[in-house]
Amino acid sequence: MEEGLTVAQPLGDNSPYDFLVDNGEDILKVQIKSSEWNEHGNKPQNSPKYGFTLKHSQQDKAYEPHDVDFFGLVVIPLRSIWIVPQKAVDGIRKVGVWPMGNSSGAMADYREQWILLKSYSEYTEVAEPDDCHQVTFL
């Protein structure tokens, strides 16, 4: 990959994660969740909300800290991703993102934060996006 990350996909669907990401120092487990549906539907809104369920597909079970290191929350119509550390959503089963305008939601600071995957060991103590630098990929 362009940013020095190597990505591998496990065979089969037995793993709680979708991809392994090698940043040269760590191998990280990343689970991708996607949304293409604006939860506000056809109602006029200044900022549409896209929701994500953070539980195993076939089970009503939240992800445990040992299951994944990061979630990649992908808003399909916008081709945007939120790189969210598992620690930031531990025990939470549903999150939302508001990609338009100046969102101040809990996930806002994780948008396009690829640096978290590149510098994982720096962020394992505290998964705070305020310390990150904005990196955007199209």
Number of C-alpha atoms within 10 A of each C-alpha: 6 6 11 10 16 13 14 13 14 11 8 7 9 8 14 17 21 21 18 20 18 17 17 11 10 14 18 19 22 25 23 16 18 15 18 14 15 17 13 12 10 8 9 8 9 9 15 20 19 21 20 18 16 23 18 14 10 6 7 10 12 17 21 14 14 9 15 21 22 24 22 22 28 22 23 13 10 10 10 17 23 23 24 28 25 23 18 16 18 13 15 14 15 12 16 18 25 20 20 11 9 9 13 10 12 13 20 17 19 23 21 22 21 22 18 23 24 20 15 19 11 12 17 13 9 11 17 16 21 9 12 16 12 14 10 12 11 5
